[in-house]
Amino acid sequence: MPRVVDSSSGWRQMAELLGEETGLPMMICLKCSRERVREAWSQKENLNIGRVYMKCPSCGDFKWQRRYLDDLIKAKKVQLRLDDQDGIQEVQSVEEIHVAGSSVAM
């Protein structure tokens, strides 16, 4: 017999795995492997105010959004593809997106 699943709890669990601002996966820390990183915004009164970063609550490893995305790409945790005149190319780093003339807001 089919069972009914509460989809709202499933969505809540999925939301905890994705950053609210970035939509990036909040992976287990690549440095210490103890806890899932958390997304936050810089609140310091300087040039970085409002910038998004990821931080591990266990080891304190800190990465700005762009560096975190680059690390996810290099660790093959996410895959990005660029569609240009040469066809679809797999992106190996965030820098390739900028070199290709696309813009990524980070």
Secondary structure, 3 states (H helix, E strand, C coil): CCCCCCHHHHHHHHHHHECCCCCCECCECCCCCCCECEEEECCCCCCCCCCEEEECCCCCCEEEHHHHHHHHHHCCCCCCEEEECCEEEECCCHHHHHHCCCCCCC
